[in-house]
Amino acid sequence: MRRFILTLLGIATMLVSAMCSGFLPLERGIPLSHRVDMEALRARDRARHARILRGVVGGVVDFSVQGTSDPYSTGYGLYFTKVKMGSPPREFNVQIDTGSDILWVNCNTCSNCPQSSGLGIELNFFDTLGSSTAVLVSCSDPICTSEVQGAAAECSPQVNQCSYTFQYGDGSGTSGYYVTDAMYFDMILGQSPPANSSATIVFGCSTYQSGDLTKTDKAVDGIFGFGPGALSVVSQLSSRGITPKVFSHCLKGDGNGGGILVLGEILEPSIVYSPLVPSQPHYNLNLQGIAVNGQLLSINPAVFATSNNRGTIVDCGTTLAYLIQEAYDPLVNAITTAVSQSATPIISKGNQCYLISTSISDIFPPVSLNFAGGASMVLKPEQYLMRYGFLDGAAMWCIGFQKVQEGVTILGDLVLKDKIVVYDLAHQRIGWANYDCSMSVNVSVTTSKDEYINEGQLSVSSSEIDILSKLLPVSIVALSMHIVIFMKTPFF
């Protein structure tokens, strides 16, 4: 024991001495007299960068966001981002969807994929033969031998190829095969500026589509699934320590839309969290009640309980919001009563609407969705109403919630817009706060939150590192003093 303590004391003394003299002894890995080819140096750097990525948890990946929640604007009621994949890299516009797991893009062999888009973007197609790093997933891969949530992975023995079929809630679907290839992104590690990084991921190459996916008015190159399953890009990257096990978005609701999407944790003091319902294939929360203007509605909480065909899901791939009838009717009745003196209620195409001649924020009450853990999601009028134009000179606004006779309550872009939403998978919770998504945000670089960046300016706070550099010599001295004191303590 004394030998161990003396060794520690010697190490601490050497460190203190080196820091007090201002340097630590260094030796060259490559002597000056030794000539090294440039490619060998680049290869050495690439290997080092790979080790750095594997050793750091919490690098932030930032994605651009386009689109809007308004189905009647140019955005057609969806948000999308860009991903870059393959060698050489090609860029694809993909819809952001937290309700599914798989990232998939259109294959160049797709038989009925849209060839043009009403969103004003050029559509691209992935070519597995055109990418030097693309590898088809074989039948022996674990993806084909284990159940993948929401996608039926099956083997095509004739070509030893793992294929999939995926069906969405709106009836649309896609099928294709799994591919592994490089995905490129800008990553921020600690105090460093954004660095070009890449990682090999598994994604789908779509060869067939059905339903709304075949329409050109809102066509994109694919769908970027951010679900909790093992095949989501978030799960793939975080399981290897490349990114933290958390992602966040802030979707801008007005104007031209857009917003912020990061693989990382947006930091905002006003964020409230509610625990995720465990062992669910989607992001299920425990909705416990709804209040209008601060008054709790008379709704049996049991109607919100999570089961095989019930519960409440957070899904940014859904444009509107859907509420079970037992909660929808009391909500609409309470809103109608609250605005009875200032708005004229009418039914338009089966929707509850209101004719008003003033601002909705002046007359419509706030709506609160109350979740487990004491977290409330407060909705402003524009987060539960949608504008449908004019009638008889008055503006017509309609309830954006859609009534479902039975099934799942879905919180889509209508209520998620103009909010920071944090999907903290490491702690199995979701947090949110109302926010102006045109502003910059602070994003945690590490899971311990000791560093952060300003997403808007990509600047990093260095105060923690300054403090660390000042405390390090003191800590080492304290360590040596502790060892001396410990040595004086008699052993029993």
RODO-2510 file (C-alpha; in nm, 4 decimals, decimal comma):
residues 492
     n   res          X          Y          Z
     1     m     0,0000     0,0000     0,0000
     2     r     0,2828     0,2425     0,0923
     3     r     0,4572     0,1657    -0,2385
     4     f     0,1347     0,2492    -0,4266
     5     i     0,0933     0,5742    -0,2303
     6     l     0,4560     0,6716    -0,2924
     7     t     0,4073     0,6068    -0,6639
     8     l     0,1002     0,8314    -0,6696
     9     l     0,2893     1,0977    -0,4763
    10     g     0,5748     1,0798    -0,7219
    11     i     0,3414     1,1186    -1,0193
    12     a     0,1605     1,4101    -0,8582
    13     t     0,4936     1,5780    -0,7735
    14     m     0,6137     1,5400    -1,1330
    15     l     0,2925     1,6899    -1,2683
    16     v     0,3051     1,9845    -1,0282
    17     s     0,6703     2,0442    -1,1114
    18     a     0,6047     2,0285    -1,4845
    19     m     0,3080     2,2674    -1,4660
    20     c     0,4948     2,5130    -1,2428
    21     s     0,7864     2,5171    -1,4870
    22     g     0,5389     2,5737    -1,7710
    23     f     0,5932     2,2612    -1,9799
    24     l     0,5650     1,8854    -1,9983
    25     p     0,8398     1,6880    -2,1741
    26     l     0,7410     1,5842    -2,5287
    27     e     0,9024     1,3627    -2,7894
    28     r     0,8446     1,3637    -3,1650
    29     g     0,6506     1,0705    -3,3010
    30     i     0,8193     1,1257    -3,6388
    31     p     1,1808     1,2543    -3,6267
    32     l     1,2666     1,5569    -3,8418
    33     s     1,5237     1,3557    -4,0340
    34     h     1,2636     1,0984    -4,1383
    35     r     1,0800     1,1776    -4,4646
    36     v     0,7140     1,0767    -4,4708
    37     d     0,4814     1,0719    -4,7691
    38     m     0,1863     1,3180    -4,7463
    39     e    -0,0680     1,0417    -4,8000
    40     a     0,0764     0,8518    -4,5052
    41     l     0,0321     1,1596    -4,2880
    42     r    -0,3273     1,2007    -4,4027
    43     a    -0,3948     0,8350    -4,3269
    44     r    -0,2451     0,8812    -3,9808
    45     d    -0,4661     1,1834    -3,9213
    46     r    -0,7761     0,9976    -4,0406
    47     a    -0,7033     0,7150    -3,7975
    48     r    -0,6545     0,9656    -3,5162
    49     h    -0,9783     1,1455    -3,6017
    50     a    -1,1647     0,8159    -3,5949
    51     r    -1,0227     0,7450    -3,2491
    52     i    -1,1251     1,0928    -3,1360
    53     l    -1,4806     1,0387    -3,2582
    54     r    -1,5031     0,7029    -3,0841
    55     g    -1,3712     0,8472    -2,7611
    56     v    -1,6021     1,1491    -2,7390
    57     v    -1,9700     1,1336    -2,6529
    58     g    -2,1721     1,4439    -2,7229
    59     g    -2,0547     1,5816    -3,0566
    60     v    -2,3326     1,7985    -3,1950
    61     v    -2,4578     1,7450    -3,5507
    62     d    -2,6560     2,0314    -3,6997
    63     f    -2,9084     1,9867    -3,9821
    64     s    -3,0731     2,2632    -4,1821
    65     v    -3,4544     2,2715    -4,1778
    66     q    -3,6980     2,3807    -4,4493
    67     g    -4,0753     2,3629    -4,4787
    68     t    -4,3663     2,4705    -4,2620
    69     s    -4,6570     2,3256    -4,0674
    70     d    -4,9108     2,5145    -4,2816
    71     p    -5,0549     2,2702    -4,5383
    72     y    -5,1839     2,5622    -4,7479
    73     s    -4,8467     2,7314    -4,7957
    74     t    -4,5500     2,6426    -5,0150
    75     g    -4,4272     2,4025    -4,7452
    76     y    -4,7341     2,1782    -4,7882
    77     g    -4,7436     2,0880    -4,4211
    78     l    -4,4091     1,9183    -4,3734
    79     y    -4,0560     1,9927    -4,2543
    80     f    -3,7565     1,8490    -4,4320
    81     t    -3,3786     1,8542    -4,4074
    82     k    -3,0767     1,7548    -4,6162
    83     v    -2,8572     1,4488    -4,5748
    84     k    -2,5411     1,3720    -4,7688
    85     m    -2,4535     1,0097    -4,8427
    86     g    -2,2424     0,7923    -5,0688
    87     s    -1,9023     0,8219    -5,2369
    88     p    -1,8902     1,0645    -5,4034
    89     p    -2,1415     1,2301    -5,1678
    90     r    -2,4876     1,3138    -5,2968
    91     e    -2,7409     1,5359    -5,1206
    92     f    -3,0988     1,4263    -5,0501
    93     n    -3,3977     1,6203    -4,9159
    94     v    -3,5774     1,4036    -4,6606
    95     q    -3,8847     1,4655    -4,4461
    96     i    -3,8242     1,4830    -4,0701
    97     d    -4,0341     1,2171    -3,8977
    98     t    -4,0185     1,1219    -3,5289
    99     g    -4,2970     0,8692    -3,5818
   100     s    -4,0810     0,6178    -3,7714
   101     d    -3,7298     0,4782    -3,7400
   102     i    -3,5794     0,4231    -4,0822
   103     l    -3,3949     0,6716    -4,2989
   104     w    -3,4710     0,5850    -4,6584
   105     v    -3,4154     0,7578    -4,9925
   106     n    -3,5377     0,6913    -5,3441
   107     c    -3,3357     0,4376    -5,5444
   108     n    -3,2522     0,5016    -5,9072
   109     t    -3,4331     0,1724    -5,9794
   110     c    -3,7611     0,2924    -5,8218
   111     s    -4,0526     0,2106    -6,0496
   112     n    -4,3041     0,4754    -5,9435
   113     c    -4,1155     0,7377    -5,7415
   114     p    -4,1988     1,1012    -5,8235
   115     q    -3,9698     1,2617    -6,0792
   116     s    -4,0433     1,6221    -5,9806
   117     s    -4,1561     1,8137    -5,6726
   118     g    -4,3969     2,0991    -5,6101
   119     l    -4,1695     2,2137    -5,3261
   120     g    -3,9273     2,3672    -5,5745
   121     i    -3,6479     2,1186    -5,5017
   122     e    -3,4610     1,8924    -5,7404
   123     l    -3,5153     1,5249    -5,6638
   124     n    -3,2155     1,2916    -5,6421
   125     f    -3,1919     0,9148    -5,6570
   126     f    -2,9430     0,6916    -5,4789
   127     d    -2,7340     0,4661    -5,7018
   128     t    -2,5773     0,1751    -5,5159
   129     l    -2,3489     0,1013    -5,8116
   130     g    -2,2466     0,4657    -5,8372
   131     s    -2,1219     0,4819    -5,4765
   132     s    -1,7850     0,3173    -5,4162
   133     t    -1,8629     0,2682    -5,0463
   134     a    -2,2179     0,1283    -5,0744
   135     v    -2,2703    -0,2287    -4,9530
   136     l    -2,5974    -0,4201    -4,9745
   137     v    -2,7099    -0,5731    -4,6453
   138     s    -2,7019    -0,9521    -4,6777
   139     c    -2,9507    -1,2084    -4,5511
   140     s    -2,7144    -1,3143    -4,2731
   141     d    -2,7029    -0,9660    -4,1246
   142     p    -2,8772    -0,9282    -3,7834
   143     i    -3,1169    -0,6773    -3,9423
   144     c    -3,2716    -0,9621    -4,1384
   145     t    -3,2706    -1,2077    -3,8506
   146     s    -3,4266    -0,9822    -3,5873
   147     e    -3,7557    -0,7985    -3,5745
   148     v    -3,7323    -0,4362    -3,6841
   149     q    -4,0092    -0,2134    -3,5483
   150     g    -4,2546    -0,1012    -3,8159
   151     a    -4,0630    -0,2524    -4,1045
   152     a    -4,0905    -0,6118    -4,2195
   153     a    -3,7307    -0,7121    -4,2907
   154     e    -3,7194    -1,0149    -4,5160
   155     c    -3,4634    -1,2007    -4,7163
   156     s    -3,4444    -1,2354    -5,0935
   157     p    -3,2450    -1,5604    -5,1229
   158     q    -3,1990    -1,5289    -5,4996
   159     v    -2,9793    -1,2205    -5,4556
   160     n    -2,8840    -1,2615    -5,0851
   161     q    -3,0389    -0,9214    -5,0175
   162     c    -3,2221    -0,7900    -4,7112
   163     s    -3,5390    -0,6063    -4,8126
   164     y    -3,8094    -0,4191    -4,6199
   165     t    -4,1676    -0,3013    -4,6416
   166     f    -4,2833    -0,0014    -4,4433
   167     q    -4,6416     0,1193    -4,3985
   168     y    -4,7303     0,4649    -4,2617
   169     g    -5,0392     0,5679    -4,0689
   170     d    -5,1857     0,7632    -4,3616
   171     g    -5,1941     0,4517    -4,5784
   172     s    -4,8853     0,5340    -4,7832
   173     g    -4,5969     0,2915    -4,7942
   174     t    -4,2551     0,2116    -4,9310
   175     s    -4,0512    -0,0993    -4,9977
   176     g    -3,6915    -0,1529    -5,0943
   177     y    -3,3689    -0,2970    -4,9569
   178     y    -3,1159    -0,2075    -4,6891
   179     v    -2,7799    -0,0516    -4,7713
   180     t    -2,4795     0,0523    -4,5658
   181     d    -2,2873     0,3578    -4,6792
   182     a    -2,1171     0,6716    -4,5544
   183     m    -2,3224     0,9598    -4,4192
   184     y    -2,1499     1,2992    -4,4031
   185     f    -2,2202     1,5764    -4,1534
   186     d    -2,0651     1,8727    -3,9767
   187     m    -1,9785     1,7926    -3,6165
   188     i    -1,8778     2,0169    -3,3292
   189     l    -1,6500     1,8612    -3,0686
   190     g    -1,5719     2,0715    -2,7629
   191     q    -1,4092     2,4044    -2,8476
   192     s    -1,3227     2,3102    -3,2064
   193     p    -1,4927     2,4702    -3,5083
   194     p    -1,7330     2,2506    -3,7103
   195     a    -1,5454     1,9587    -3,8635
   196     n    -1,6389     1,7477    -4,1632
   197     s    -1,7187     1,4020    -4,0299
   198     s    -1,8720     1,0820    -4,1577
   199     a    -2,0020     0,7523    -4,0285
   200     t    -2,1248     0,4336    -4,1892
   201     i    -2,4985     0,3864    -4,1369
   202     v    -2,7737     0,1488    -4,2459
   203     f    -3,0567     0,3014    -4,4479
   204     g    -3,3240     0,2013    -4,6943
   205     c    -3,3130     0,2336    -5,0711
   206     s    -3,6731     0,2619    -5,1912
   207     t    -3,7742     0,0767    -5,5077
   208     y    -4,1531     0,1140    -5,4743
   209     q    -4,3933     0,3635    -5,3170
   210     s    -4,7688     0,3931    -5,2691
   211     g    -5,0263     0,6466    -5,1517
   212     d    -4,9289     1,0091    -5,0928
   213     l    -4,5615     0,9257    -5,1391
   214     t    -4,6227     0,9012    -5,5134
   215     k    -4,7679     1,2535    -5,5420
   216     t    -4,5499     1,5278    -5,6841
   217     d    -4,6963     1,8295    -5,4977
   218     k    -4,5006     1,7566    -5,1793
   219     a    -4,2464     1,5057    -5,3039
   220     v    -3,9082     1,4746    -5,1332
   221     d    -3,6221     1,2271    -5,1739
   222     g    -3,7207     1,0166    -4,8736
   223     i    -3,8005     1,0159    -4,5027
   224     f    -3,5608     1,0641    -4,2126
   225     g    -3,6941     0,8534    -3,9253
   226     f    -3,5990     0,9791    -3,5784
   227     g    -3,7876     0,7126    -3,3841
   228     p    -3,6474     0,5264    -3,0812
   229     g    -3,5766     0,2021    -3,2668
   230     a    -3,2300     0,0543    -3,3114
   231     l    -3,2245     0,1363    -3,6842
   232     s    -3,2823     0,5107    -3,6488
   233     v    -2,9768     0,7224    -3,7310
   234     v    -2,9902     0,8689    -3,3795
   235     s    -2,9641     0,5194    -3,2285
   236     q    -2,6954     0,4071    -3,4727
   237     l    -2,4694     0,7067    -3,4058
   238     s    -2,5254     0,7298    -3,0295
   239     s    -2,4652     0,3558    -2,9786
   240     r    -2,1141     0,4085    -3,1185
   241     g    -2,0484     0,7167    -2,9084
   242     i    -2,0410     0,9492    -3,2097
   243     t    -2,3301     1,1656    -3,0923
   244     p    -2,5146     1,1955    -2,7594
   245     k    -2,8310     0,9947    -2,7081
   246     v    -3,0524     1,3007    -2,7461
   247     f    -3,1801     1,5163    -3,0307
   248     s    -3,3774     1,8393    -3,0442
   249     h    -3,5764     2,0496    -3,2873
   250     c    -3,7355     2,3906    -3,3013
   251     l    -3,9796     2,4204    -3,5926
   252     k    -4,0688     2,7723    -3,7019
   253     g    -4,4424     2,8091    -3,7568
   254     d    -4,4877     3,1458    -3,9266
   255     g    -4,3445     3,3084    -4,2372
   256     n    -4,1374     3,0749    -4,4515
   257     g    -4,1025     2,8197    -4,1741
   258     g    -3,7705     2,6397    -4,1331
   259     g    -3,6115     2,5923    -3,7943
   260     i    -3,3401     2,4032    -3,6107
   261     l    -3,2607     2,0312    -3,5887
   262     v    -2,9607     1,8997    -3,3952
   263     l    -2,8316     1,5690    -3,2701
   264     g    -2,7675     1,7142    -2,9261
   265     e    -2,9559     1,8769    -2,6397
   266     i    -3,0885     2,2298    -2,6755
   267     l    -3,0511     2,4107    -2,3437
   268     e    -3,3270     2,6465    -2,2312
   269     p    -3,4135     2,7239    -1,8667
   270     s    -3,7896     2,7099    -1,9225
   271     i    -3,7944     2,3538    -2,0617
   272     v    -4,0204     2,1137    -1,8707
   273     y    -3,9885     1,7363    -1,9004
   274     s    -4,2271     1,4434    -1,8897
   275     p    -4,1139     1,0781    -1,8764
   276     l    -4,1620     0,8551    -2,1777
   277     v    -4,3884     0,5546    -2,1398
   278     p    -4,1388     0,2658    -2,1285
   279     s    -4,1128    -0,0157    -2,3838
   280     q    -4,3081     0,1605    -2,6589
   281     p    -4,2201     0,1696    -3,0305
   282     h    -4,3028     0,5426    -3,0504
   283     y    -4,2523     0,8485    -2,8328
   284     n    -4,5464     0,7916    -2,5991
   285     l    -4,6241     1,0327    -2,3164
   286     n    -4,8765     1,0052    -2,0343
   287     l    -5,1362     1,2735    -2,1093
   288     q    -5,3394     1,3161    -1,7916
   289     g    -5,5737     1,6062    -1,8589
   290     i    -5,6596     1,9155    -2,0660
   291     a    -5,7366     2,2642    -1,9383
   292     v    -5,8890     2,5630    -2,1215
   293     n    -5,8130     2,9051    -1,9808
   294     g    -5,6843     2,7359    -1,6665
   295     q    -6,0003     2,5336    -1,6100
   296     l    -5,9517     2,1555    -1,6113
   297     l    -6,1976     1,9803    -1,8422
   298     s    -6,4091     1,6914    -1,7235
   299     i    -6,2349     1,4062    -1,9056
   300     n    -6,1790     1,0592    -1,7655
   301     p    -5,7963     1,0183    -1,7513
   302     a    -5,8395     0,6516    -1,8403
   303     v    -5,9130     0,7466    -2,2031
   304     f    -5,5497     0,8606    -2,2356
   305     a    -5,3959     0,5419    -2,0907
   306     t    -5,1368     0,3753    -2,3131
   307     s    -5,2356     0,0346    -2,4526
   308     n    -5,2125    -0,1492    -2,7831
   309     n    -5,4435     0,0989    -2,9573
   310     r    -5,4491     0,3938    -2,7165
   311     g    -5,2072     0,6529    -2,5870
   312     t    -5,0479     0,9836    -2,6829
   313     i    -4,7653     1,0043    -2,9375
   314     v    -4,5324     1,2930    -3,0228
   315     d    -4,4862     1,2865    -3,4017
   316     c    -4,3358     1,5737    -3,5990
   317     g    -4,4062     1,3836    -3,9225
   318     t    -4,7803     1,4488    -3,8724
   319     t    -4,9016     1,7898    -3,9919
   320     l    -5,2082     1,8353    -3,7694
   321     a    -5,3009     1,6923    -3,4281
   322     y    -5,5451     1,4128    -3,3528
   323     l    -5,7509     1,3780    -3,0358
   324     i    -5,9787     1,0955    -2,9262
   325     q    -6,3482     1,1828    -2,9219
   326     e    -6,3824     1,1620    -2,5414
   327     a    -6,1364     1,4529    -2,5157
   328     y    -6,2104     1,6330    -2,8445
   329     d    -6,5747     1,7133    -2,7721
   330     p    -6,5161     1,8728    -2,4267
   331     l    -6,2216     2,0703    -2,5665
   332     v    -6,4156     2,2183    -2,8590
   333     n    -6,7162     2,2948    -2,6400
   334     a    -6,4992     2,4816    -2,3878
   335     i    -6,3257     2,6856    -2,6603
   336     t    -6,6573     2,7714    -2,8244
   337     t    -6,8028     2,8848    -2,4924
   338     a    -6,4972     3,0988    -2,4182
   339     v    -6,5234     3,2942    -2,7466
   340     s    -6,9046     3,3052    -2,7754
   341     q    -6,9146     3,6831    -2,7248
   342     s    -6,6453     3,7608    -2,9841
   343     a    -6,6632     3,4947    -3,2560
   344     t    -6,9318     3,3307    -3,4681
   345     p    -6,9055     2,9505    -3,4610
   346     i    -6,9792     2,7686    -3,7878
   347     i    -6,9221     2,4205    -3,9283
   348     s    -6,7148     2,4105    -4,2485
   349     k    -6,6513     2,0782    -4,4213
   350     g    -6,7113     1,8965    -4,0960
   351     n    -6,4675     2,1152    -3,8998
   352     q    -6,5536     2,3451    -3,6108
   353     c    -6,4656     2,6949    -3,7295
   354     y    -6,5074     3,0542    -3,6140
   355     l    -6,5598     3,3828    -3,7969
   356     i    -6,3728     3,6653    -3,6289
   357     s    -6,2883     4,0256    -3,7095
   358     t    -5,9956     4,0699    -3,4695
   359     s    -5,6742     3,8945    -3,3723
   360     i    -5,7167     3,5361    -3,2463
   361     s    -5,4717     3,6028    -2,9634
   362     d    -5,7112     3,8666    -2,8278
   363     i    -6,0116     3,6389    -2,7879
   364     f    -5,9099     3,2703    -2,7905
   365     p    -5,7992     3,1136    -2,4608
   366     p    -5,4778     2,9194    -2,3949
   367     v    -5,5087     2,5406    -2,3921
   368     s    -5,2922     2,3313    -2,1595
   369     l    -5,2074     1,9668    -2,2156
   370     n    -5,1086     1,8284    -1,8761
   371     f    -4,8631     1,5376    -1,8673
   372     a    -4,7103     1,3092    -1,6077
   373     g    -4,4383     1,4659    -1,3989
   374     g    -4,6241     1,7951    -1,3665
   375     a    -4,5255     1,9118    -1,7168
   376     s    -4,7810     2,1217    -1,9079
   377     m    -4,7676     2,2027    -2,2787
   378     v    -4,9356     2,5418    -2,3119
   379     l    -5,0821     2,6021    -2,6575
   380     k    -5,1343     2,9506    -2,7903
   381     p    -5,4361     2,9972    -3,0246
   382     e    -5,2195     2,9635    -3,3369
   383     q    -5,1036     2,6249    -3,2039
   384     y    -5,4512     2,4740    -3,2058
   385     l    -5,6255     2,6840    -3,4756
   386     m    -5,5713     2,6967    -3,8515
   387     r    -5,6653     2,9799    -4,0846
   388     y    -5,8920     2,8852    -4,3743
   389     g    -5,9255     3,2214    -4,5477
   390     f    -6,2231     3,4595    -4,5341
   391     l    -6,5993     3,4268    -4,5381
   392     d    -6,8369     3,7236    -4,5638
   393     g    -6,5490     3,9615    -4,4916
   394     a    -6,4460     3,7880    -4,1700
   395     a    -6,1409     3,5697    -4,1116
   396     m    -6,2250     3,2031    -4,0697
   397     w    -6,0208     3,0004    -3,8209
   398     c    -6,0854     2,6318    -3,7551
   399     i    -5,9886     2,3895    -3,4804
   400     g    -5,6707     2,2166    -3,5966
   401     f    -5,7271     1,9118    -3,3782
   402     q    -5,8943     1,6310    -3,5697
   403     k    -6,1398     1,4006    -3,3948
   404     v    -6,0734     1,0272    -3,3944
   405     q    -6,3438     0,7868    -3,2824
   406     e    -6,0929     0,5557    -3,1215
   407     g    -5,7197     0,5051    -3,1294
   408     v    -5,4141     0,7143    -3,0573
   409     t    -5,3863     1,0851    -2,9774
   410     i    -5,1121     1,2297    -3,1993
   411     l    -4,9376     1,5594    -3,1338
   412     g    -4,8154     1,6748    -3,4740
   413     d    -4,6510     1,9871    -3,6134
   414     l    -4,9578     2,1993    -3,5337
   415     v    -4,8787     2,1879    -3,1607
   416     l    -4,5030     2,1199    -3,1823
   417     k    -4,4192     2,4299    -3,3874
   418     d    -4,2677     2,7369    -3,2207
   419     k    -4,1312     2,5169    -2,9432
   420     i    -3,8006     2,3705    -2,8454
   421     v    -3,8611     1,9962    -2,8205
   422     v    -3,5895     1,7772    -2,6674
   423     y    -3,5989     1,3983    -2,7066
   424     d    -3,3719     1,2891    -2,4218
   425     l    -3,3396     0,9177    -2,4909
   426     a    -3,0601     0,8759    -2,2385
   427     h    -3,2977     0,9720    -1,9575
   428     q    -3,6158     0,8473    -2,1302
   429     r    -3,8008     1,1778    -2,1294
   430     i    -3,9219     1,4525    -2,3625
   431     g    -3,8994     1,8211    -2,2810
   432     w    -4,0407     2,1351    -2,4405
   433     a    -4,0674     2,5117    -2,4084
   434     n    -4,2338     2,7797    -2,6191
   435     y    -3,9636     2,9549    -2,8207
   436     d    -3,9056     3,1851    -3,1173
   437     c    -3,7416     2,9354    -3,3534
   438     s    -3,5961     3,2134    -3,5703
   439     m    -3,3547     3,2872    -3,2833
   440     s    -3,0333     3,1024    -3,2060
   441     v    -3,0228     2,8356    -2,9370
   442     n    -2,7663     2,6956    -2,6944
   443     v    -2,6829     2,3312    -2,7528
   444     s    -2,5005     2,1013    -2,5128
   445     v    -2,1856     1,9483    -2,6605
   446     t    -2,1399     1,6979    -2,3796
   447     t    -2,3880     1,5035    -2,1761
   448     s    -2,2561     1,6674    -1,8606
   449     k    -2,3510     2,0083    -2,0024
   450     d    -2,0084     2,1554    -1,9207
   451     e    -1,9758     2,2910    -2,2722
   452     y    -2,2281     2,4331    -2,5118
   453     i    -2,2487     2,6070    -2,8438
   454     n    -2,4714     2,8801    -2,9745
   455     e    -2,6330     2,7094    -3,2698
   456     g    -2,7033     3,0338    -3,4479
   457     q    -2,3452     3,1578    -3,4389
   458     l    -2,1682     2,8257    -3,3785
   459     s    -1,9609     2,9867    -3,1028
   460     v    -1,8514     2,7913    -2,7979
   461     s    -1,8441     2,9001    -2,4371
   462     s    -1,4874     2,8814    -2,3094
   463     s    -1,5564     2,9860    -1,9499
   464     e    -1,5635     2,6270    -1,8267
   465     i    -1,2273     2,5517    -1,9891
   466     d    -1,0757     2,8692    -1,8398
   467     i    -1,1971     2,7633    -1,4955
   468     l    -1,0670     2,4105    -1,5508
   469     s    -0,7201     2,5356    -1,6484
   470     k    -0,7072     2,7495    -1,3325
   471     l    -0,8258     2,4693    -1,1061
   472     l    -0,6087     2,1898    -1,2495
   473     p    -0,2804     2,2869    -1,0708
   474     v    -0,4735     2,3404    -0,7473
   475     s    -0,6369     1,9999    -0,7851
   476     i    -0,3012     1,8291    -0,8344
   477     v    -0,1529     2,0044    -0,5304
   478     a    -0,4623     1,9066    -0,3318
   479     l    -0,4139     1,5470    -0,4454
   480     s    -0,0531     1,5420    -0,3265
   481     m    -0,1513     1,6991     0,0071
   482     h    -0,4285     1,4412     0,0468
   483     i    -0,1816     1,1608    -0,0145
   484     v     0,0610     1,3034     0,2461
   485     i    -0,2206     1,3312     0,5007
   486     f    -0,3364     0,9806     0,4141
   487     m     0,0160     0,8473     0,4717
   488     k     0,0154     0,9953     0,8214
   489     t    -0,3065     0,8106     0,9054
   490     p    -0,2296     0,4848     1,0891
   491     f    -0,3532     0,1625     0,9310
   492     f    -0,5597    -0,0815     1,1310
***
